[in-house]
Amino acid sequence: MIDFSIEPEFKKKLDWMNSFVREECEMVDLLFPRASDMYDVKNSNARKIVRPLQQQVKDQELWACHLGPNLGGPGYGQVKLALMNEILGRSSWAPTIFGTQAPDTGNAEILAMFGTEEQKEKYLKPLMDGDIVSCFSMTEPQAGADPLEFECKAWQEGNEWVIDGYKWFSSNARYAEFLIVMAVTNPDNAPHERMSMFLVDAKTPGIEIIRNTKIMSDSPENEIDDGIHAFMKYNQVRVPLDAMLGEQGGAFKVAQARLGGGRIHHCMRTVGLLQRALDMMVERAVSRQTKGKLLSQHQFVQGMIADTAVDIEQFRLLILKAAWIIDNEPHGAARTHIGMCKIQLGKVFYEVAKRAVHLHGSLGVSLETPLAKMWAGAPTLAVADGPTEVHQVQVAKALLKNATPAPGFFPTDHNLTRLEQAKKKFAHLLED
Ligand SMILES: Cc1cc2nc3c(=O)[nH]c(=O)nc-3n(C[C@H](O)[C@H](O)[C@H](O)COP(=O)(O)OP(=O)(O)OC[C@H]3O[C@@H](n4cnc5c(N)ncnc54)[C@H](O)[C@@H]3O)c2cc1C
């Protein structure tokens, strides 16, 4: 059954979110545009404004809705969460104000599933309350998309694990209260059983941040190493034995626990952002005149607007289908669809950002609209959470896995062969 309706009660919540994000969160984006502002919980200027907004979200029972009922969340399925994330996508600050910002969401899921009671009390509770932030430290300077190339290692000495090696793009490490670190513990195991996951308190001696890399969508002011993505070194960092999350060699299983819903949410937030670009295109088209008529009356512009609307709607439906599969089919059934969403994210984001910037001409390439940041966000999101090609390979492999070769010289769907079959099948009726 295909049902596109939204329950009236839930629709009311979405409507509230929609106005709140436009009227409040988008204002905070303008006042505090730096990525670092979002994660620096000690930035009292921003927090003075953000804390009461977070309280309003909590009062509406819309705080950290990605959490299941066991963690105090409403247990919304992925379809509902997707619709909510679409609204949050309009604003950079909205995920922080709604308690759903990455990587804290995924890290909370890991802690909830694999942490001890003591760890949950110390880190999970303040994380879920929005009082602290965390870091997921996996990518390395020499390898990202292929974790089998990772080298940062950990070994046991008495009652401790010792972690040693480099990490790259560990977002928010400079503000994090704890880091979840992936390290090689069993180099001789099968490829996907070589690494383990560790919970590391940020104050542990030996954690060194070499620099904080900025990305192209960050504000251009200040130094290029004043960003939030840490290049770091774990210099024989010692943690207790219970810092290992999950089983020894089980890092991939732990990582998988955090990536599924998160990717869908990223994609749906992108839909919200792109819808904002389309809204701007439409307004521009009916506001500006050239060659004696409005832009909206020129067919090239009409084509751009129609293509953009179709691209966004197709992308949206693909994500909702992936979300529906997660909600309704066995665990893992949505893997291919999640990969498809991630592939499509790169393409649609580029295309829509390009058209929106272009339609705004010189204003579009200036820093005076949200479009420049959107433009710079396209390549960033195509790489983060696994580059497009990795997902293409995964989707193609899934499709090819059960394929069988054609029986003879020609494909099964060969017109002449099938015509012979059709003639045989209906011979009794064709005789006359
Ligand atoms: C904004 C942002 C935030 C991030 N935050 C974090 C974080 O908090 N923690 C963390 O650990 N990491 C983080 N990352 C890192 C991210 O996970 C990696 O960038 C990603 O996995 C790709 O790794 P890489 O950058 O090393 O690219 P590479 O692995 O070097 O890939 C570069 C290119 O090589 C090609 N390629 C790679 N693999 C294949 C393949 N199998 N087939 C064909 N072509 C291929 C693709 O064109 C790809 O784009 C973040 C990245 C970004 C952009």
The ligand as an ORCA input file, in Angstrom:
! r2SCAN-3c Opt
* xyz 0 1
  C      32.494     17.733      6.481
  C      33.108     16.406      6.805
  C      33.047     15.950      8.107
  C      33.639     14.739      8.449
  N      33.599     14.334      9.751
  C      34.225     13.194     10.106
  C      34.241     12.781     11.487
  O      33.667     13.425     12.355
  N      34.945     11.660     11.816
  C      35.599     10.928     10.883
  O      36.199      9.927     11.253
  N      35.604     11.288      9.570
  C      34.944     12.407      9.162
  N      34.963     12.813      7.846
  C      35.752     12.055      6.899
  C      34.915     11.262      5.925
  O      34.375     10.134      6.547
  C      35.844     10.923      4.755
  O      36.137     12.159      4.103
  C      35.259      9.954      3.776
  O      35.124      8.670      4.333
  C      36.180      9.847      2.548
  O      37.490      9.591      2.913
  P      38.682     10.519      2.341
  O      38.314     11.929      2.568
  O      39.945     10.017      2.902
  O      38.637     10.284      0.786
  P      39.312      9.072      0.006
  O      39.029      7.790      0.678
  O      40.731      9.425     -0.259
  O      38.497      9.136     -1.344
  C      38.751     10.213     -2.264
  C      38.111      9.878     -3.590
  O      38.623      8.660     -4.121
  C      37.622      7.983     -4.850
  N      37.329      6.682     -4.231
  C      37.479      6.331     -2.951
  N      37.086      5.050     -2.767
  C      36.679      4.593     -3.961
  C      36.164      3.347     -4.440
  N      35.968      2.295     -3.599
  N      35.863      3.239     -5.752
  C      36.046      4.290     -6.596
  N      36.515      5.477     -6.205
  C      36.844      5.627     -4.916
  C      36.395      8.891     -4.791
  O      36.380      9.749     -5.901
  C      36.601      9.657     -3.521
  O      35.857     10.852     -3.462
  C      34.324     13.989      7.474
  C      34.378     14.469      6.149
  C      33.784     15.654      5.814
  C      33.885     16.144      4.394
*
